[in-house]
Amino acid sequence: MTKRSMIPFFLTAASAAALAGCGGPAPGEGMENEMAPEPMPQIVSADEAIHTAAIPAIDPETMQTAEIDKVLPPGARCGFAYTATSQPVLSGSNGAGVVKIHGRLVELRSDATTAEALAGPTTFQTEGMRLTVRPLEEKPRVQNGESQQKAEMHFEIEDGLTVGYRGWYRCQSSAA
């Protein structure tokens, strides 16, 4: 082999060796112990949650069912989510609501005490904070006891932030 013909051979061999290391396990794969779950968030006032960090960075965060159960009574529930399949960022039931801000749960109240009232335009509020959900479709899609429709959520805090989100509003006839 000449020096010129050896260069492509070395480049090919080096590329193959580099790519061989790419087939390793995914991060966390093969670990003996699962990663520790995050601690259950605290329930705090809206004022405390809002003033934990900079106001421009405030967005309602997704909640797991256990977090929602910690605040809401059993019964018919509705929740606003950013996507059709994501967990809710706002959930309400029987005149109560919950939202997660900066990793903390904030209890809300609402005049919507029936499943019908909860499914329509609904406002959840507490001192210093208000969230309003307005369905955008007249008739929701119903499947397996759950209705789902496109909706808008307006998030307002007393310190001057007002933000609107488009997403999905899902309602269940009873707690799952």
Z-matrix of the N, CA and C atoms (Angstrom, degrees):
N
C 1 1.449
C 2 1.515 1 109.64
N 3 1.313 2 114.85 1 142.54
C 4 1.462 3 119.39 2 176.85
C 5 1.508 4 108.91 3 -89.69
N 6 1.339 5 115.99 4 167.65
C 7 1.461 6 120.25 5 -179.50
C 8 1.520 7 110.69 6 -61.52
N 9 1.342 8 116.86 7 -38.13
C 10 1.471 9 120.77 8 -179.82
C 11 1.520 10 111.55 9 -65.83
N 12 1.285 11 120.00 10 -40.52
C 13 1.461 12 122.18 11 -178.26
C 14 1.524 13 111.77 12 -75.34
N 15 1.332 14 117.76 13 -17.77
C 16 1.457 15 121.66 14 179.38
C 17 1.531 16 111.91 15 -77.02
N 18 1.336 17 118.45 16 -28.58
C 19 1.466 18 121.95 17 -177.19
C 20 1.527 19 111.50 18 -60.21
N 21 1.351 20 120.11 19 -52.22
C 22 1.474 21 118.45 20 178.03
C 23 1.527 22 112.48 21 -60.22
N 24 1.342 23 116.91 22 -34.59
C 25 1.458 24 120.26 23 179.12
C 26 1.527 25 110.33 24 -63.06
N 27 1.331 26 117.97 25 -46.58
C 28 1.464 27 121.26 26 -179.91
C 29 1.525 28 111.67 27 -66.03
N 30 1.341 29 117.34 28 -38.41
C 31 1.464 30 120.35 29 178.32
C 32 1.525 31 110.81 30 -64.59
N 33 1.324 32 117.03 31 -41.39
C 34 1.454 33 121.37 32 178.91
C 35 1.520 34 110.60 33 -65.58
N 36 1.326 35 117.45 34 -43.78
C 37 1.460 36 121.64 35 179.97
C 38 1.527 37 110.61 36 -65.68
N 39 1.337 38 117.69 37 -40.98
C 40 1.467 39 121.24 38 179.66
C 41 1.521 40 110.73 39 -66.58
N 42 1.327 41 117.55 40 -39.83
C 43 1.471 42 121.51 41 178.62
C 44 1.524 43 110.49 42 -64.11
N 45 1.318 44 117.18 43 -42.95
C 46 1.459 45 121.04 44 179.94
C 47 1.524 46 110.80 45 -63.87
N 48 1.324 47 116.84 46 -40.03
C 49 1.468 48 120.41 47 179.68
C 50 1.525 49 110.73 48 -66.82
N 51 1.324 50 116.98 49 -39.47
C 52 1.475 51 120.88 50 179.65
C 53 1.520 52 110.71 51 -66.29
N 54 1.334 53 117.54 52 -40.83
C 55 1.461 54 120.87 53 -178.46
C 56 1.525 55 111.89 54 -72.95
N 57 1.292 56 118.03 55 -23.71
C 58 1.467 57 120.50 56 -179.95
C 59 1.515 58 111.37 57 -63.33
N 60 1.314 59 118.02 58 -29.05
C 61 1.458 60 121.80 59 179.00
C 62 1.511 61 113.21 60 -77.90
N 63 1.328 62 118.21 61 -8.60
C 64 1.466 63 121.68 62 -177.55
C 65 1.525 64 113.02 63 -79.68
N 66 1.306 65 118.59 64 -9.65
C 67 1.454 66 120.15 65 -176.21
C 68 1.511 67 113.37 66 -91.27
N 69 1.336 68 117.72 67 15.94
C 70 1.464 69 121.51 68 -179.08
C 71 1.513 70 111.88 69 -68.10
N 72 1.331 71 116.41 70 173.06
C 73 1.465 72 120.45 71 -179.10
C 74 1.524 73 111.52 72 -69.07
N 75 1.297 74 115.67 73 155.89
C 76 1.461 75 122.22 74 176.37
C 77 1.521 76 108.66 75 -69.29
N 78 1.334 77 118.05 76 157.41
C 79 1.462 78 119.83 77 178.40
C 80 1.526 79 111.44 78 -54.11
N 81 1.327 80 116.05 79 130.18
C 82 1.458 81 121.17 80 179.45
C 83 1.517 82 113.94 81 87.77
N 84 1.339 83 117.21 82 -17.11
C 85 1.455 84 120.54 83 -178.66
C 86 1.521 85 109.66 84 -71.40
N 87 1.300 86 116.97 85 136.71
C 88 1.449 87 121.63 86 178.73
C 89 1.517 88 113.62 87 84.53
N 90 1.319 89 117.19 88 5.07
C 91 1.462 90 120.40 89 178.40
C 92 1.522 91 108.86 90 -74.56
N 93 1.323 92 116.56 91 139.62
C 94 1.451 93 120.15 92 179.82
C 95 1.521 94 111.74 93 -68.42
N 96 1.325 95 118.06 94 -40.15
C 97 1.456 96 122.33 95 -179.68
C 98 1.526 97 109.43 96 -113.51
N 99 1.324 98 115.69 97 139.84
C 100 1.456 99 119.27 98 176.72
C 101 1.520 100 108.87 99 -68.13
N 102 1.338 101 114.79 100 156.15
C 103 1.454 102 119.33 101 177.45
C 104 1.521 103 108.93 102 -66.15
N 105 1.307 104 117.21 103 145.04
C 106 1.466 105 121.72 104 -178.61
C 107 1.522 106 110.11 105 -67.03
N 108 1.336 107 117.81 106 137.15
C 109 1.460 108 120.12 107 178.04
C 110 1.526 109 109.75 108 -69.69
N 111 1.342 110 114.90 109 155.38
C 112 1.457 111 119.31 110 176.79
C 113 1.520 112 108.82 111 -67.90
N 114 1.332 113 117.92 112 149.15
C 115 1.466 114 119.81 113 179.28
C 116 1.526 115 110.99 114 -66.46
N 117 1.334 116 115.90 115 153.38
C 118 1.461 117 121.71 116 178.27
C 119 1.526 118 108.42 117 -63.13
N 120 1.347 119 118.36 118 131.79
C 121 1.462 120 119.79 119 -178.15
C 122 1.523 121 112.43 120 -67.20
N 123 1.337 122 115.48 121 153.08
C 124 1.453 123 122.14 122 177.26
C 125 1.522 124 109.64 123 -77.35
N 126 1.334 125 116.53 124 157.35
C 127 1.458 126 122.34 125 170.32
C 128 1.520 127 105.72 126 -97.89
N 129 1.340 128 116.25 127 123.46
C 130 1.464 129 121.41 128 -177.96
C 131 1.523 130 109.73 129 -135.04
N 132 1.318 131 116.45 130 170.58
C 133 1.464 132 120.98 131 176.10
C 134 1.527 133 109.04 132 -73.56
N 135 1.322 134 116.02 133 159.90
C 136 1.462 135 120.81 134 177.93
C 137 1.525 136 109.83 135 -59.71
N 138 1.330 137 117.27 136 -40.60
C 139 1.458 138 121.81 137 -178.83
C 140 1.524 139 110.99 138 -59.57
N 141 1.331 140 117.06 139 -44.56
C 142 1.462 141 120.55 140 -179.81
C 143 1.523 142 111.56 141 -67.12
N 144 1.317 143 117.84 142 -40.67
C 145 1.466 144 121.19 143 179.96
C 146 1.524 145 111.40 144 -66.84
N 147 1.311 146 116.58 145 -41.59
C 148 1.464 147 121.49 146 -177.73
C 149 1.523 148 111.32 147 -66.91
N 150 1.299 149 117.55 148 -41.95
C 151 1.456 150 121.00 149 -174.21
C 152 1.523 151 113.91 150 -86.64
N 153 1.320 152 116.64 151 11.12
C 154 1.461 153 120.63 152 177.06
C 155 1.526 154 110.76 153 -73.96
N 156 1.310 155 118.00 154 -31.78
C 157 1.470 156 121.80 155 -177.66
C 158 1.523 157 108.97 156 -146.04
N 159 1.315 158 115.94 157 -175.09
C 160 1.463 159 121.76 158 -177.42
C 161 1.527 160 111.21 159 -65.90
N 162 1.320 161 116.65 160 135.18
C 163 1.460 162 122.11 161 -178.74
C 164 1.527 163 112.71 162 -58.12
N 165 1.343 164 121.17 163 -42.67
C 166 1.467 165 119.08 164 -178.45
C 167 1.526 166 113.96 165 -60.08
N 168 1.332 167 118.18 166 -18.09
C 169 1.460 168 121.67 167 -178.53
C 170 1.525 169 112.95 168 -94.07
N 171 1.316 170 118.24 169 6.83
C 172 1.468 171 120.84 170 -176.57
C 173 1.528 172 110.32 171 -80.72
N 174 1.311 173 115.72 172 124.58
C 175 1.458 174 123.66 173 170.59
C 176 1.512 175 106.52 174 -143.15
N 177 1.343 176 118.21 175 137.78
C 178 1.462 177 119.11 176 173.58
C 179 1.531 178 109.53 177 -58.87
N 180 1.330 179 116.14 178 138.72
C 181 1.460 180 122.56 179 -176.02
C 182 1.524 181 110.56 180 -104.57
N 183 1.325 182 116.47 181 154.29
C 184 1.461 183 120.62 182 178.39
C 185 1.525 184 110.35 183 -66.14
N 186 1.330 185 115.00 184 148.68
C 187 1.471 186 121.78 185 -178.82
C 188 1.521 187 110.03 186 -124.10
N 189 1.319 188 114.92 187 146.35
C 190 1.453 189 121.43 188 173.70
C 191 1.527 190 108.72 189 -86.05
N 192 1.313 191 117.52 190 161.05
C 193 1.462 192 122.45 191 -179.28
C 194 1.531 193 112.01 192 -56.77
N 195 1.324 194 117.84 193 -40.66
C 196 1.478 195 120.89 194 -179.66
C 197 1.524 196 111.03 195 -62.77
N 198 1.324 197 117.56 196 -34.96
C 199 1.463 198 120.72 197 177.85
C 200 1.523 199 110.67 198 -67.79
N 201 1.320 200 116.28 199 -42.94
C 202 1.465 201 121.46 200 179.45
C 203 1.530 202 109.63 201 -65.20
N 204 1.332 203 116.96 202 -43.97
C 205 1.469 204 121.81 203 179.58
C 206 1.528 205 112.24 204 -60.57
N 207 1.317 206 117.05 205 -27.53
C 208 1.459 207 121.82 206 -179.70
C 209 1.534 208 111.30 207 -64.59
N 210 1.340 209 117.34 208 -26.26
C 211 1.461 210 122.04 209 -174.95
C 212 1.528 211 113.40 210 -111.87
N 213 1.327 212 116.97 211 -42.31
C 214 1.469 213 119.78 212 -172.11
C 215 1.521 214 113.36 213 -88.53
N 216 1.339 215 116.09 214 145.81
C 217 1.469 216 119.89 215 174.20
C 218 1.531 217 109.69 216 -74.11
N 219 1.320 218 117.03 217 160.39
C 220 1.466 219 119.00 218 176.52
C 221 1.524 220 110.11 219 -66.71
N 222 1.310 221 116.03 220 158.71
C 223 1.458 222 121.29 221 178.23
C 224 1.510 223 111.35 222 132.71
N 225 1.327 224 115.74 223 -167.19
C 226 1.463 225 121.30 224 179.15
C 227 1.522 226 108.69 225 -59.53
N 228 1.337 227 116.12 226 136.70
C 229 1.466 228 120.99 227 -178.82
C 230 1.516 229 110.73 228 -134.10
N 231 1.332 230 114.99 229 146.04
C 232 1.456 231 121.59 230 172.06
C 233 1.511 232 108.06 231 -129.43
N 234 1.336 233 116.31 232 150.26
C 235 1.454 234 119.95 233 179.68
C 236 1.508 235 111.81 234 -147.91
N 237 1.322 236 115.55 235 145.18
C 238 1.464 237 121.93 236 175.84
C 239 1.519 238 108.37 237 -99.36
N 240 1.347 239 116.21 238 131.43
C 241 1.464 240 122.39 239 178.97
C 242 1.519 241 108.86 240 -129.07
N 243 1.325 242 116.40 241 152.03
C 244 1.461 243 121.04 242 -179.49
C 245 1.524 244 112.44 243 -69.81
N 246 1.343 245 118.08 244 -31.40
C 247 1.463 246 121.73 245 178.57
C 248 1.527 247 109.35 246 -128.32
N 249 1.320 248 116.12 247 167.63
C 250 1.461 249 120.94 248 -177.41
C 251 1.526 250 112.50 249 -66.15
N 252 1.315 251 118.24 250 -20.81
C 253 1.465 252 120.49 251 -176.84
C 254 1.522 253 113.93 252 -116.96
N 255 1.329 254 118.81 253 -2.08
C 256 1.467 255 119.87 254 -177.20
C 257 1.523 256 112.45 255 -83.68
N 258 1.321 257 115.34 256 166.03
C 259 1.461 258 122.10 257 176.67
C 260 1.531 259 108.65 258 -69.63
N 261 1.339 260 118.00 259 155.14
C 262 1.470 261 120.07 260 -178.47
C 263 1.528 262 113.02 261 -72.33
N 264 1.339 263 115.00 262 152.66
C 265 1.466 264 121.77 263 173.55
C 266 1.527 265 109.94 264 -104.39
N 267 1.320 266 116.33 265 -14.02
C 268 1.461 267 123.83 266 175.94
C 269 1.515 268 106.42 267 -141.42
N 270 1.328 269 116.99 268 134.85
C 271 1.453 270 120.07 269 178.23
C 272 1.521 271 108.62 270 -138.85
N 273 1.349 272 116.21 271 144.01
C 274 1.450 273 120.53 272 -178.78
C 275 1.514 274 112.55 273 -139.99
N 276 1.348 275 115.48 274 153.47
C 277 1.454 276 122.44 275 179.88
C 278 1.518 277 109.33 276 -163.06
N 279 1.326 278 117.82 277 130.67
C 280 1.468 279 123.13 278 171.08
C 281 1.534 280 114.60 279 46.74
N 282 1.316 281 117.41 280 51.06
C 283 1.460 282 121.08 281 176.53
C 284 1.511 283 115.41 282 81.14
N 285 1.324 284 117.50 283 4.34
C 286 1.462 285 121.74 284 179.32
C 287 1.525 286 109.43 285 -123.79
N 288 1.318 287 115.92 286 158.61
C 289 1.456 288 120.63 287 177.91
C 290 1.515 289 110.10 288 -149.34
N 291 1.336 290 116.59 289 168.60
C 292 1.452 291 122.07 290 177.79
C 293 1.529 292 108.81 291 -149.37
N 294 1.332 293 114.88 292 141.56
C 295 1.458 294 122.95 293 174.90
C 296 1.526 295 106.45 294 -138.29
N 297 1.329 296 116.63 295 151.15
C 298 1.466 297 120.69 296 179.84
C 299 1.526 298 108.27 297 -111.52
N 300 1.350 299 115.41 298 121.95
C 301 1.462 300 122.35 299 179.96
C 302 1.525 301 107.74 300 -124.73
N 303 1.319 302 117.11 301 127.33
C 304 1.466 303 122.10 302 179.57
C 305 1.531 304 111.91 303 51.01
N 306 1.341 305 116.55 304 40.40
C 307 1.461 306 121.23 305 176.93
C 308 1.512 307 115.08 306 76.89
N 309 1.342 308 117.52 307 10.34
C 310 1.466 309 121.21 308 -179.24
C 311 1.517 310 109.92 309 -123.94
N 312 1.339 311 115.45 310 143.36
C 313 1.457 312 121.28 311 -179.40
C 314 1.529 313 109.86 312 -85.72
N 315 1.332 314 115.77 313 134.28
C 316 1.460 315 121.45 314 178.27
C 317 1.527 316 107.78 315 -117.33
N 318 1.333 317 116.94 316 122.97
C 319 1.458 318 121.99 317 177.89
C 320 1.523 319 109.21 318 -77.11
N 321 1.335 320 115.38 319 137.53
C 322 1.457 321 122.35 320 179.89
C 323 1.523 322 109.09 321 -125.05
N 324 1.319 323 116.45 322 163.74
C 325 1.471 324 120.75 323 173.97
C 326 1.523 325 108.29 324 -125.51
N 327 1.340 326 114.40 325 158.73
C 328 1.458 327 120.90 326 -178.93
C 329 1.519 328 108.95 327 -150.00
N 330 1.332 329 115.75 328 154.79
C 331 1.462 330 120.30 329 174.42
C 332 1.518 331 111.54 330 -81.24
N 333 1.344 332 117.14 331 -8.91
C 334 1.464 333 121.78 332 -178.78
C 335 1.527 334 109.20 333 -78.10
N 336 1.329 335 116.60 334 101.07
C 337 1.466 336 120.98 335 -178.05
C 338 1.526 337 112.96 336 -109.28
N 339 1.323 338 117.78 337 -2.10
C 340 1.463 339 121.39 338 176.96
C 341 1.523 340 108.87 339 -120.20
N 342 1.330 341 116.10 340 160.70
C 343 1.463 342 120.53 341 178.40
C 344 1.524 343 110.96 342 -59.96
N 345 1.332 344 117.05 343 -38.80
C 346 1.471 345 120.87 344 -179.51
C 347 1.526 346 110.80 345 -65.11
N 348 1.337 347 117.00 346 -44.66
C 349 1.464 348 120.49 347 180.00
C 350 1.532 349 110.78 348 -67.28
N 351 1.309 350 116.61 349 -36.75
C 352 1.456 351 121.32 350 -179.92
C 353 1.526 352 111.53 351 -66.01
N 354 1.330 353 117.27 352 -32.36
C 355 1.462 354 122.10 353 -177.69
C 356 1.526 355 113.21 354 -76.33
N 357 1.329 356 117.78 355 -20.42
C 358 1.459 357 120.59 356 -178.49
C 359 1.509 358 111.38 357 -88.44
N 360 1.322 359 118.73 358 -169.14
C 361 1.463 360 118.88 359 173.33
C 362 1.534 361 108.77 360 -56.42
N 363 1.328 362 116.74 361 127.34
C 364 1.458 363 121.82 362 -173.15
C 365 1.526 364 110.30 363 -137.72
N 366 1.327 365 115.27 364 140.10
C 367 1.463 366 120.71 365 176.64
C 368 1.522 367 109.42 366 -115.61
N 369 1.326 368 115.05 367 133.11
C 370 1.460 369 123.32 368 175.39
C 371 1.519 370 106.23 369 -116.29
N 372 1.344 371 116.96 370 136.40
C 373 1.460 372 117.99 371 -177.65
C 374 1.520 373 112.72 372 -152.27
N 375 1.300 374 113.94 373 163.61
C 376 1.446 375 124.97 374 171.62
C 377 1.518 376 105.50 375 -153.18
N 378 1.306 377 116.93 376 172.97
C 379 1.459 378 119.29 377 -178.30
C 380 1.530 379 110.52 378 -57.34
N 381 1.329 380 116.32 379 121.00
C 382 1.454 381 122.15 380 177.26
C 383 1.510 382 116.07 381 88.84
N 384 1.342 383 119.25 382 -2.56
C 385 1.466 384 121.64 383 -175.86
C 386 1.521 385 111.23 384 -148.89
N 387 1.349 386 115.65 385 140.51
C 388 1.463 387 120.77 386 175.81
C 389 1.535 388 108.74 387 -142.77
N 390 1.336 389 115.46 388 136.05
C 391 1.461 390 122.03 389 175.02
C 392 1.517 391 107.45 390 -126.62
N 393 1.326 392 116.55 391 128.57
C 394 1.459 393 121.86 392 -179.61
C 395 1.521 394 108.86 393 -121.83
N 396 1.333 395 116.09 394 129.74
C 397 1.462 396 121.65 395 177.73
C 398 1.520 397 108.20 396 -111.51
N 399 1.337 398 114.75 397 130.94
C 400 1.458 399 120.67 398 179.54
C 401 1.532 400 108.60 399 -129.92
N 402 1.348 401 117.30 400 111.88
C 403 1.468 402 119.43 401 176.47
C 404 1.533 403 110.51 402 -60.55
N 405 1.333 404 116.55 403 143.66
C 406 1.464 405 121.78 404 -178.95
C 407 1.524 406 112.47 405 -99.92
N 408 1.307 407 117.25 406 -10.33
C 409 1.463 408 121.77 407 -179.61
C 410 1.521 409 108.61 408 -114.48
N 411 1.332 410 115.72 409 143.81
C 412 1.465 411 119.15 410 -179.47
C 413 1.521 412 112.49 411 -71.35
N 414 1.327 413 115.98 412 -35.96
C 415 1.462 414 119.05 413 -177.00
C 416 1.524 415 109.11 414 -126.02
N 417 1.349 416 116.79 415 119.78
C 418 1.470 417 119.47 416 179.42
C 419 1.528 418 111.87 417 -74.63
N 420 1.326 419 115.31 418 158.52
C 421 1.467 420 120.66 419 171.89
C 422 1.519 421 107.06 420 -82.74
N 423 1.317 422 117.52 421 132.80
C 424 1.465 423 121.53 422 -178.61
C 425 1.521 424 108.79 423 -116.55
N 426 1.347 425 114.74 424 130.13
C 427 1.458 426 120.61 425 178.57
C 428 1.525 427 108.20 426 -151.03
N 429 1.320 428 116.58 427 129.95
C 430 1.472 429 123.16 428 178.07
C 431 1.529 430 112.80 429 52.58
N 432 1.314 431 117.23 430 42.91
C 433 1.461 432 121.54 431 177.15
C 434 1.511 433 115.49 432 76.04
N 435 1.332 434 117.64 433 9.05
C 436 1.460 435 121.62 434 179.84
C 437 1.523 436 109.12 435 -124.36
N 438 1.343 437 116.09 436 130.91
C 439 1.462 438 119.88 437 175.63
C 440 1.524 439 108.25 438 -99.40
N 441 1.313 440 115.32 439 147.81
C 442 1.464 441 120.19 440 -179.74
C 443 1.520 442 108.75 441 -143.69
N 444 1.340 443 115.27 442 135.87
C 445 1.461 444 120.03 443 177.56
C 446 1.522 445 110.31 444 -152.56
N 447 1.329 446 115.14 445 156.44
C 448 1.456 447 120.12 446 176.17
C 449 1.523 448 108.28 447 -65.98
N 450 1.348 449 115.28 448 146.18
C 451 1.463 450 119.43 449 -176.50
C 452 1.527 451 110.50 450 -154.17
N 453 1.332 452 114.69 451 166.21
C 454 1.460 453 122.81 452 171.94
C 455 1.516 454 108.18 453 -115.04
N 456 1.329 455 115.74 454 143.67
C 457 1.458 456 120.31 455 173.33
C 458 1.528 457 107.07 456 -125.24
N 459 1.318 458 115.85 457 128.28
C 460 1.465 459 121.55 458 175.42
C 461 1.520 460 108.05 459 -106.72
N 462 1.323 461 115.12 460 128.19
C 463 1.461 462 123.37 461 -177.16
C 464 1.523 463 107.73 462 -115.76
N 465 1.339 464 116.36 463 119.05
C 466 1.460 465 121.16 464 -178.03
C 467 1.523 466 109.54 465 -127.51
N 468 1.325 467 115.25 466 136.88
C 469 1.458 468 119.21 467 171.27
C 470 1.526 469 107.88 468 -123.52
N 471 1.311 470 113.89 469 152.11
C 472 1.456 471 121.90 470 -174.49
C 473 1.530 472 113.40 471 -58.01
N 474 1.323 473 117.39 472 -30.24
C 475 1.458 474 121.29 473 -178.04
C 476 1.524 475 113.43 474 -73.60
N 477 1.328 476 117.82 475 6.16
C 478 1.456 477 120.49 476 172.54
C 479 1.511 478 117.22 477 111.14
N 480 1.304 479 119.52 478 -5.49
C 481 1.459 480 121.02 479 179.97
C 482 1.520 481 110.32 480 -82.81
N 483 1.320 482 117.08 481 129.10
C 484 1.458 483 122.99 482 171.87
C 485 1.522 484 106.67 483 -134.56
N 486 1.332 485 116.34 484 121.52
C 487 1.455 486 121.75 485 -177.39
C 488 1.521 487 108.71 486 -132.77
N 489 1.316 488 116.53 487 142.06
C 490 1.462 489 121.36 488 175.70
C 491 1.515 490 110.44 489 -114.52
N 492 1.316 491 115.98 490 144.63
C 493 1.459 492 122.26 491 179.73
C 494 1.526 493 108.45 492 -131.05
N 495 1.312 494 116.55 493 146.67
C 496 1.461 495 121.37 494 169.75
C 497 1.513 496 107.06 495 -107.43
N 498 1.318 497 115.27 496 142.25
C 499 1.460 498 119.48 497 -179.37
C 500 1.509 499 110.55 498 -171.52
N 501 1.321 500 115.78 499 -141.85
C 502 1.462 501 122.95 500 -174.91
C 503 1.520 502 109.46 501 -130.26
N 504 1.328 503 115.09 502 140.23
C 505 1.462 504 121.92 503 178.16
C 506 1.519 505 107.09 504 -115.44
N 507 1.331 506 115.55 505 117.50
C 508 1.459 507 121.25 506 -178.52
C 509 1.518 508 109.80 507 -114.07
N 510 1.328 509 116.37 508 138.11
C 511 1.466 510 121.56 509 177.69
C 512 1.514 511 109.65 510 -128.03
N 513 1.339 512 114.97 511 139.02
C 514 1.462 513 122.10 512 176.44
C 515 1.529 514 107.22 513 -115.39
N 516 1.316 515 115.62 514 144.01
C 517 1.467 516 118.87 515 -179.31
C 518 1.532 517 111.82 516 -71.56
N 519 1.340 518 118.32 517 -23.81
C 520 1.464 519 122.15 518 174.52
C 521 1.509 520 108.31 519 -151.11
N 522 1.327 521 117.40 520 161.41
C 523 1.462 522 121.89 521 -179.22
C 524 1.524 523 110.13 522 -60.13
N 525 1.329 524 115.23 523 135.12
C 526 1.474 525 119.55 524 -178.62
C 527 1.503 526 111.01 525 -82.11
